[in-house]
Amino acid sequence: MEINTYQHATRNTCALCGRTNIRTTRHHLVPRMRHRQKRTQRAFTREQRQQTVDLCVPCHGHIHAVLTEKQLADQYHTLDALLSHNEVRRFADWVATKPTGLRVQSRRKR
């Protein structure tokens, strides 16, 4: 099985919804697309830019559907900040009660 930098096939706990023994993906708290920008480099240390959390696929997809890369870097670069966003919190609470095999399709805001 080939593993890239965005996904790893482990059975873990989702940092948002708290479901256990599920496949998780690695979410960069400061999006990788923003790492080379001068503003991001001034605002965050290298260690801060490389911090990741394990999220289940539905939670990870929903975050990227609801928030832009700029919003993630500027306002939602911690787990607590992500959970303070109403839509993310509501989704995490909802998906926490669902079975592990659930497939969810989040729609991007336009």
N, C-alpha and C positions, 0 to 999 in steps of 0.2 A: 504494500500500500504506500503510495507516494504522499508525503505530507508537505504542504507549503507553509509559508510564514503566517498565514491568516488562520489556518485551521489545524487542529491536531486531534487525532481520533482517540481521545481518552474519555474515560467515564469519570466525571467530576461533579461538582456542585456549581450551579449557576450563581454568580455573585448578585444578580438582581432578583430573580424569582425564588431562589433557594431550593429549586428542585435538585434532587441528588441522583447519582448513578445515571447520568445522561451524557450524551456527546456534547462537548463544549468547544467553543472557538475562542481564540485569543483576540481580545479587543484592546487596542491601544487607546489609552485615555486621552492622549494628545495624538490626533490622527497623523499617520506617517506622511501623508501628502503635505502636511504643514511643517514638518521637521526642518526643512532647509530654508524656510523663510526667516529673515533677520529678526522680525518681530517675535517669532516663536522662540528663536534661539536666545534672545534677550530675556524673555519672560520665564523660560524653563531651563533647568540644568539638563545635561545629557541624561542623567538618571531619571529625571521626571518625564522627559520625552519618551523614554523607553518603557515606562510602567505599563503593564497590561493586567487585565482581569479576565477570568474565564467566564464566558456567558454561553447559555444554550443558544442554539440556532435561532429560535423564534425571537428571543430578547435582543440578540445581536442585530438581526434584520430589522426589528422595529426601531431600534435606536437610529440606525442609518436611514430609515424611511422618514422619521419624524424630525431629525436634527441635521443641519448641514455640517460640513467639516469645519467651517469657521465657527459656528456655534459651539461645537464640541471642544475646539481648542480654546476659545475665549471664555466660555461660561460653564461648560459641563465636562471639565477635565479631571473630576474626581468621582468616585462612586457615590458619595453623598449628594453631590450636585446633580448627577444623573437621576437619582431617586427623588430629588426635589422637583423635577419636571413632572407636571400633572399627567401628561399622556404616557410617559414612560412608567411612572408609578402605577397608574391604573392598569396598564397592560401587564406589568410584572405581577400585580396582585391577581389579575384574571388568569394568567397562564400558570400561576403557581398551583392552581386547583386542577389542572388538566393532566392527562397521562403523558408519559415521556415520548410516545411516538407521534404526538400531534404535529401536524404540518400547518403552519400559519403563513398567510401571505399578507404582509403589511403593504399598504399603498403609500407611495411617496406623495408628500404634499406638493402642490404645484404653485 
